Amino acid sequence: MSVSHGNNYDYHRTTFDGERNERCACCVRTMKWFPVLFIASVIGWSYYAFVIQLSFFTVTSIVQRILFLLFYHAVLVMFLWSYYQTVFTDIGRVPSRFRVPRAELDRIVRATNEEEQKQILETFAKELPVVTRTLNATVRFCDKCRLIKPDRAHHCSVCGVCVLKLDHHCPWVNNCINFTNYKFFILFLGYALLYCLYIACSTIPYMELLWTGKIDGRFHILFLFFVSIMFAISLVSLFGYHCYLVLLNRTTLESFRTPIFRYGGPDKNGFSLGKLNNFQEVFGDDWRLWFVPVYTSLGDGMLFPTQSHHLASNSPHEVGSPVAPLTATIGGANPNCNGAVANGTVAVDPIAHTVVLEHLDETKEGVGPVHHQGQHQVVAMPLFANGLPQQEAKDNFVSTHPL
């Protein structure tokens, strides 16, 4: 009788814990939409302030009112369309052929040394279109999703999956910015900036009238001006930065952590094909659709053209050899490294293959113990943990930008 009571107690406790966890997860999912609701609320209020308070109650000229409203609604439609596409476009999934079978995982666990484990992964990945590697010169493996990461794909800890060509996770859209919606995200930033600038410029003449008392106090117009200026200042830097990344064919993650190629080693410009080709890779080759938030990006999110010296050894253009395992040094300068090292860039000693990464310690997750040597932080990075390859440094970058 006591055993039966104990079993019933365990069952009910397990059920209660499961329900509590589900409620917590539901609350977390709901809270993730708060930034999106905040943006929607600001847009709704700005619509009321501009259309009702400014255009109908303040502007006296019929012609000016019509022009104000026509241009405003044209920009607003493109702005909202881009934002909707950014928020609700599915981030896609890594195909099943990249998933490591259970039998291969068992072989990795039974392997007697790291070299054998690396070889198992290398053999499995030889038919996959992957040219990038980890600091340890092994195939990039996600120990959470149990798959080989396609080039430029990373694991997002917020979404809990590996994401194709991950740029960052943006809480303001409650979505990953990645291969499938990167064009929409840039258009959203551009049209949001245009929206704010247009509102600010339209309200400037009436700010003087409010200040001199020639019109009744319209506090919505006053707040509209300052809010639009505030968001415009925030957006101009973010929009400019992502335009810069597009022209270099580089993601936010890659700007902080240089991709390492199997042939040629670290190269922050390894995916760059020239400014026009880089632009077309994101926006497509039909210029009529460049600024329309419809999907036109080139490629499949897994196979990316690279510079010739990063091609495989069976290519007639191959000029290098597989990169040797790399030793990571985080923070500070390394006198043995050639060239200056900027934030997030990697310099490689041609003989010692020593990699210097500046200011990347906050992006490392699950790496080995950190040893302090003067101003250097040398990270001991075990390749394998608990019998399986350890996940690469923390992949996803969560944006904390005001927008």
Secondary structure as a PSIPRED ss2 file (coil, helix, strand):
# PSIPRED VFORMAT (PSIPRED V4.0)

   1 M C   1.000  0.000  0.000
   2 S H   0.000  1.000  0.000
   3 V H   0.000  1.000  0.000
   4 S H   0.000  1.000  0.000
   5 H H   0.000  1.000  0.000
   6 G H   0.000  1.000  0.000
   7 N H   0.000  1.000  0.000
   8 N H   0.000  1.000  0.000
   9 Y H   0.000  1.000  0.000
  10 D H   0.000  1.000  0.000
  11 Y H   0.000  1.000  0.000
  12 H H   0.000  1.000  0.000
  13 R H   0.000  1.000  0.000
  14 T H   0.000  1.000  0.000
  15 T H   0.000  1.000  0.000
  16 F H   0.000  1.000  0.000
  17 D H   0.000  1.000  0.000
  18 G H   0.000  1.000  0.000
  19 E H   0.000  1.000  0.000
  20 R H   0.000  1.000  0.000
  21 N H   0.000  1.000  0.000
  22 E H   0.000  1.000  0.000
  23 R H   0.000  1.000  0.000
  24 C H   0.000  1.000  0.000
  25 A H   0.000  1.000  0.000
  26 C H   0.000  1.000  0.000
  27 C H   0.000  1.000  0.000
  28 V H   0.000  1.000  0.000
  29 R H   0.000  1.000  0.000
  30 T H   0.000  1.000  0.000
  31 M H   0.000  1.000  0.000
  32 K C   1.000  0.000  0.000
  33 W C   1.000  0.000  0.000
  34 F H   0.000  1.000  0.000
  35 P H   0.000  1.000  0.000
  36 V H   0.000  1.000  0.000
  37 L H   0.000  1.000  0.000
  38 F H   0.000  1.000  0.000
  39 I H   0.000  1.000  0.000
  40 A H   0.000  1.000  0.000
  41 S H   0.000  1.000  0.000
  42 V H   0.000  1.000  0.000
  43 I H   0.000  1.000  0.000
  44 G H   0.000  1.000  0.000
  45 W H   0.000  1.000  0.000
  46 S H   0.000  1.000  0.000
  47 Y H   0.000  1.000  0.000
  48 Y H   0.000  1.000  0.000
  49 A H   0.000  1.000  0.000
  50 F H   0.000  1.000  0.000
  51 V H   0.000  1.000  0.000
  52 I H   0.000  1.000  0.000
  53 Q H   0.000  1.000  0.000
  54 L H   0.000  1.000  0.000
  55 S H   0.000  1.000  0.000
  56 F H   0.000  1.000  0.000
  57 F C   1.000  0.000  0.000
  58 T C   1.000  0.000  0.000
  59 V C   1.000  0.000  0.000
  60 T C   1.000  0.000  0.000
  61 S C   1.000  0.000  0.000
  62 I H   0.000  1.000  0.000
  63 V H   0.000  1.000  0.000
  64 Q H   0.000  1.000  0.000
  65 R H   0.000  1.000  0.000
  66 I H   0.000  1.000  0.000
  67 L H   0.000  1.000  0.000
  68 F H   0.000  1.000  0.000
  69 L H   0.000  1.000  0.000
  70 L H   0.000  1.000  0.000
  71 F H   0.000  1.000  0.000
  72 Y H   0.000  1.000  0.000
  73 H H   0.000  1.000  0.000
  74 A H   0.000  1.000  0.000
  75 V H   0.000  1.000  0.000
  76 L H   0.000  1.000  0.000
  77 V H   0.000  1.000  0.000
  78 M H   0.000  1.000  0.000
  79 F H   0.000  1.000  0.000
  80 L H   0.000  1.000  0.000
  81 W H   0.000  1.000  0.000
  82 S H   0.000  1.000  0.000
  83 Y H   0.000  1.000  0.000
  84 Y H   0.000  1.000  0.000
  85 Q H   0.000  1.000  0.000
  86 T H   0.000  1.000  0.000
  87 V H   0.000  1.000  0.000
  88 F H   0.000  1.000  0.000
  89 T C   1.000  0.000  0.000
  90 D C   1.000  0.000  0.000
  91 I C   1.000  0.000  0.000
  92 G C   1.000  0.000  0.000
  93 R C   1.000  0.000  0.000
  94 V C   1.000  0.000  0.000
  95 P C   1.000  0.000  0.000
  96 S H   0.000  1.000  0.000
  97 R H   0.000  1.000  0.000
  98 F H   0.000  1.000  0.000
  99 R E   0.000  0.000  1.000
 100 V C   1.000  0.000  0.000
 101 P C   1.000  0.000  0.000
 102 R H   0.000  1.000  0.000
 103 A H   0.000  1.000  0.000
 104 E H   0.000  1.000  0.000
 105 L H   0.000  1.000  0.000
 106 D H   0.000  1.000  0.000
 107 R H   0.000  1.000  0.000
 108 I H   0.000  1.000  0.000
 109 V H   0.000  1.000  0.000
 110 R H   0.000  1.000  0.000
 111 A C   1.000  0.000  0.000
 112 T C   1.000  0.000  0.000
 113 N C   1.000  0.000  0.000
 114 E H   0.000  1.000  0.000
 115 E H   0.000  1.000  0.000
 116 E H   0.000  1.000  0.000
 117 Q H   0.000  1.000  0.000
 118 K H   0.000  1.000  0.000
 119 Q H   0.000  1.000  0.000
 120 I H   0.000  1.000  0.000
 121 L H   0.000  1.000  0.000
 122 E H   0.000  1.000  0.000
 123 T H   0.000  1.000  0.000
 124 F H   0.000  1.000  0.000
 125 A H   0.000  1.000  0.000
 126 K C   1.000  0.000  0.000
 127 E C   1.000  0.000  0.000
 128 L C   1.000  0.000  0.000
 129 P C   1.000  0.000  0.000
 130 V C   1.000  0.000  0.000
 131 V C   1.000  0.000  0.000
 132 T E   0.000  0.000  1.000
 133 R E   0.000  0.000  1.000
 134 T C   1.000  0.000  0.000
 135 L C   1.000  0.000  0.000
 136 N C   1.000  0.000  0.000
 137 A C   1.000  0.000  0.000
 138 T C   1.000  0.000  0.000
 139 V E   0.000  0.000  1.000
 140 R C   1.000  0.000  0.000
 141 F E   0.000  0.000  1.000
 142 C E   0.000  0.000  1.000
 143 D C   1.000  0.000  0.000
 144 K C   1.000  0.000  0.000
 145 C C   1.000  0.000  0.000
 146 R C   1.000  0.000  0.000
 147 L E   0.000  0.000  1.000
 148 I E   0.000  0.000  1.000
 149 K C   1.000  0.000  0.000
 150 P C   1.000  0.000  0.000
 151 D C   1.000  0.000  0.000
 152 R C   1.000  0.000  0.000
 153 A C   1.000  0.000  0.000
 154 H E   0.000  0.000  1.000
 155 H E   0.000  0.000  1.000
 156 C E   0.000  0.000  1.000
 157 S C   1.000  0.000  0.000
 158 V C   1.000  0.000  0.000
 159 C C   1.000  0.000  0.000
 160 G C   1.000  0.000  0.000
 161 V E   0.000  0.000  1.000
 162 C E   0.000  0.000  1.000
 163 V E   0.000  0.000  1.000
 164 L C   1.000  0.000  0.000
 165 K C   1.000  0.000  0.000
 166 L C   1.000  0.000  0.000
 167 D C   1.000  0.000  0.000
 168 H E   0.000  0.000  1.000
 169 H E   0.000  0.000  1.000
 170 C E   0.000  0.000  1.000
 171 P C   1.000  0.000  0.000
 172 W C   1.000  0.000  0.000
 173 V C   1.000  0.000  0.000
 174 N C   1.000  0.000  0.000
 175 N E   0.000  0.000  1.000
 176 C E   0.000  0.000  1.000
 177 I E   0.000  0.000  1.000
 178 N C   1.000  0.000  0.000
 179 F C   1.000  0.000  0.000
 180 T C   1.000  0.000  0.000
 181 N C   1.000  0.000  0.000
 182 Y H   0.000  1.000  0.000
 183 K H   0.000  1.000  0.000
 184 F H   0.000  1.000  0.000
 185 F H   0.000  1.000  0.000
 186 I H   0.000  1.000  0.000
 187 L H   0.000  1.000  0.000
 188 F H   0.000  1.000  0.000
 189 L H   0.000  1.000  0.000
 190 G H   0.000  1.000  0.000
 191 Y H   0.000  1.000  0.000
 192 A H   0.000  1.000  0.000
 193 L H   0.000  1.000  0.000
 194 L H   0.000  1.000  0.000
 195 Y H   0.000  1.000  0.000
 196 C H   0.000  1.000  0.000
 197 L H   0.000  1.000  0.000
 198 Y H   0.000  1.000  0.000
 199 I H   0.000  1.000  0.000
 200 A H   0.000  1.000  0.000
 201 C H   0.000  1.000  0.000
 202 S H   0.000  1.000  0.000
 203 T H   0.000  1.000  0.000
 204 I H   0.000  1.000  0.000
 205 P H   0.000  1.000  0.000
 206 Y H   0.000  1.000  0.000
 207 M H   0.000  1.000  0.000
 208 E H   0.000  1.000  0.000
 209 L H   0.000  1.000  0.000
 210 L H   0.000  1.000  0.000
 211 W H   0.000  1.000  0.000
 212 T H   0.000  1.000  0.000
 213 G C   1.000  0.000  0.000
 214 K C   1.000  0.000  0.000
 215 I C   1.000  0.000  0.000
 216 D C   1.000  0.000  0.000
 217 G C   1.000  0.000  0.000
 218 R C   1.000  0.000  0.000
 219 F H   0.000  1.000  0.000
 220 H H   0.000  1.000  0.000
 221 I H   0.000  1.000  0.000
 222 L H   0.000  1.000  0.000
 223 F H   0.000  1.000  0.000
 224 L H   0.000  1.000  0.000
 225 F H   0.000  1.000  0.000
 226 F H   0.000  1.000  0.000
 227 V H   0.000  1.000  0.000
 228 S H   0.000  1.000  0.000
 229 I H   0.000  1.000  0.000
 230 M H   0.000  1.000  0.000
 231 F H   0.000  1.000  0.000
 232 A H   0.000  1.000  0.000
 233 I H   0.000  1.000  0.000
 234 S H   0.000  1.000  0.000
 235 L H   0.000  1.000  0.000
 236 V H   0.000  1.000  0.000
 237 S H   0.000  1.000  0.000
 238 L H   0.000  1.000  0.000
 239 F H   0.000  1.000  0.000
 240 G H   0.000  1.000  0.000
 241 Y H   0.000  1.000  0.000
 242 H H   0.000  1.000  0.000
 243 C H   0.000  1.000  0.000
 244 Y H   0.000  1.000  0.000
 245 L H   0.000  1.000  0.000
 246 V H   0.000  1.000  0.000
 247 L H   0.000  1.000  0.000
 248 L H   0.000  1.000  0.000
 249 N C   1.000  0.000  0.000
 250 R C   1.000  0.000  0.000
 251 T C   1.000  0.000  0.000
 252 T H   0.000  1.000  0.000
 253 L H   0.000  1.000  0.000
 254 E H   0.000  1.000  0.000
 255 S H   0.000  1.000  0.000
 256 F H   0.000  1.000  0.000
 257 R C   1.000  0.000  0.000
 258 T C   1.000  0.000  0.000
 259 P C   1.000  0.000  0.000
 260 I E   0.000  0.000  1.000
 261 F E   0.000  0.000  1.000
 262 R C   1.000  0.000  0.000
 263 Y E   0.000  0.000  1.000
 264 G C   1.000  0.000  0.000
 265 G E   0.000  0.000  1.000
 266 P E   0.000  0.000  1.000
 267 D C   1.000  0.000  0.000
 268 K C   1.000  0.000  0.000
 269 N C   1.000  0.000  0.000
 270 G C   1.000  0.000  0.000
 271 F C   1.000  0.000  0.000
 272 S C   1.000  0.000  0.000
 273 L C   1.000  0.000  0.000
 274 G C   1.000  0.000  0.000
 275 K H   0.000  1.000  0.000
 276 L H   0.000  1.000  0.000
 277 N H   0.000  1.000  0.000
 278 N H   0.000  1.000  0.000
 279 F H   0.000  1.000  0.000
 280 Q H   0.000  1.000  0.000
 281 E H   0.000  1.000  0.000
 282 V H   0.000  1.000  0.000
 283 F H   0.000  1.000  0.000
 284 G C   1.000  0.000  0.000
 285 D C   1.000  0.000  0.000
 286 D C   1.000  0.000  0.000
 287 W H   0.000  1.000  0.000
 288 R H   0.000  1.000  0.000
 289 L H   0.000  1.000  0.000
 290 W C   1.000  0.000  0.000
 291 F C   1.000  0.000  0.000
 292 V C   1.000  0.000  0.000
 293 P C   1.000  0.000  0.000
 294 V C   1.000  0.000  0.000
 295 Y C   1.000  0.000  0.000
 296 T C   1.000  0.000  0.000
 297 S C   1.000  0.000  0.000
 298 L C   1.000  0.000  0.000
 299 G C   1.000  0.000  0.000
 300 D C   1.000  0.000  0.000
 301 G C   1.000  0.000  0.000
 302 M C   1.000  0.000  0.000
 303 L C   1.000  0.000  0.000
 304 F C   1.000  0.000  0.000
 305 P C   1.000  0.000  0.000
 306 T C   1.000  0.000  0.000
 307 Q C   1.000  0.000  0.000
 308 S H   0.000  1.000  0.000
 309 H H   0.000  1.000  0.000
 310 H H   0.000  1.000  0.000
 311 L C   1.000  0.000  0.000
 312 A C   1.000  0.000  0.000
 313 S C   1.000  0.000  0.000
 314 N C   1.000  0.000  0.000
 315 S C   1.000  0.000  0.000
 316 P C   1.000  0.000  0.000
 317 H C   1.000  0.000  0.000
 318 E C   1.000  0.000  0.000
 319 V C   1.000  0.000  0.000
 320 G C   1.000  0.000  0.000
 321 S C   1.000  0.000  0.000
 322 P E   0.000  0.000  1.000
 323 V C   1.000  0.000  0.000
 324 A C   1.000  0.000  0.000
 325 P C   1.000  0.000  0.000
 326 L C   1.000  0.000  0.000
 327 T E   0.000  0.000  1.000
 328 A E   0.000  0.000  1.000
 329 T E   0.000  0.000  1.000
 330 I E   0.000  0.000  1.000
 331 G C   1.000  0.000  0.000
 332 G C   1.000  0.000  0.000
 333 A C   1.000  0.000  0.000
 334 N C   1.000  0.000  0.000
 335 P C   1.000  0.000  0.000
 336 N C   1.000  0.000  0.000
 337 C C   1.000  0.000  0.000
 338 N C   1.000  0.000  0.000
 339 G C   1.000  0.000  0.000
 340 A C   1.000  0.000  0.000
 341 V C   1.000  0.000  0.000
 342 A C   1.000  0.000  0.000
 343 N E   0.000  0.000  1.000
 344 G C   1.000  0.000  0.000
 345 T C   1.000  0.000  0.000
 346 V E   0.000  0.000  1.000
 347 A E   0.000  0.000  1.000
 348 V E   0.000  0.000  1.000
 349 D C   1.000  0.000  0.000
 350 P C   1.000  0.000  0.000
 351 I C   1.000  0.000  0.000
 352 A C   1.000  0.000  0.000
 353 H C   1.000  0.000  0.000
 354 T E   0.000  0.000  1.000
 355 V E   0.000  0.000  1.000
 356 V E   0.000  0.000  1.000
 357 L E   0.000  0.000  1.000
 358 E E   0.000  0.000  1.000
 359 H C   1.000  0.000  0.000
 360 L C   1.000  0.000  0.000
 361 D H   0.000  1.000  0.000
 362 E H   0.000  1.000  0.000
 363 T H   0.000  1.000  0.000
 364 K C   1.000  0.000  0.000
 365 E C   1.000  0.000  0.000
 366 G C   1.000  0.000  0.000
 367 V C   1.000  0.000  0.000
 368 G C   1.000  0.000  0.000
 369 P C   1.000  0.000  0.000
 370 V E   0.000  0.000  1.000
 371 H E   0.000  0.000  1.000
 372 H E   0.000  0.000  1.000
 373 Q E   0.000  0.000  1.000
 374 G C   1.000  0.000  0.000
 375 Q C   1.000  0.000  0.000
 376 H E   0.000  0.000  1.000
 377 Q E   0.000  0.000  1.000
 378 V E   0.000  0.000  1.000
 379 V E   0.000  0.000  1.000
 380 A C   1.000  0.000  0.000
 381 M C   1.000  0.000  0.000
 382 P C   1.000  0.000  0.000
 383 L C   1.000  0.000  0.000
 384 F E   0.000  0.000  1.000
 385 A E   0.000  0.000  1.000
 386 N C   1.000  0.000  0.000
 387 G C   1.000  0.000  0.000
 388 L E   0.000  0.000  1.000
 389 P E   0.000  0.000  1.000
 390 Q C   1.000  0.000  0.000
 391 Q C   1.000  0.000  0.000
 392 E C   1.000  0.000  0.000
 393 A C   1.000  0.000  0.000
 394 K C   1.000  0.000  0.000
 395 D C   1.000  0.000  0.000
 396 N C   1.000  0.000  0.000
 397 F C   1.000  0.000  0.000
 398 V E   0.000  0.000  1.000
 399 S C   1.000  0.000  0.000
 400 T C   1.000  0.000  0.000
 401 H C   1.000  0.000  0.000
 402 P C   1.000  0.000  0.000
 403 L C   1.000  0.000  0.000
